[in-house]
Amino acid sequence: MKKTKKRVRILRIVSLAPSATSILCAVGAKKWLAGVTKWCPLVAPVNGLPKLGDCWSLDPAEVLKLKPTLVIGSVPYKQETSECWRDWWTAESKASESSGG
């Protein structure tokens, strides 16, 4: 029987919504958080994680530097920020399809 190599993908979550950050910490997912908003420490124990501004003063490039596998947010975001996420998601989806992942 041939053994198949299992690919493990590390989960790296960037939470751009304090409510989501609070829930993630409550359910034990803090270990996967890679970055949060500047407001998240007010509602969740996330000191030590990179703080990324908020939905109106967010630099998408700073988020992407953290190499997230999941970005959680809520509306409203500036149109430019929303377009950046759409473009990033499209590029990531195409890359995943071409690599067979």
PyMOL commands that set and color helices and strands:
alter all, ss='L'
color gray80, all
select helices_A, chain A and resi 18-26+30-32+40-42+60-65+79-98
alter helices_A, ss='H'
color red, helices_A
select strands_A, chain A and resi 13-15+33-35+70-72
alter strands_A, ss='S'
color yellow, strands_A
deselect
rebuild
show_as cartoon
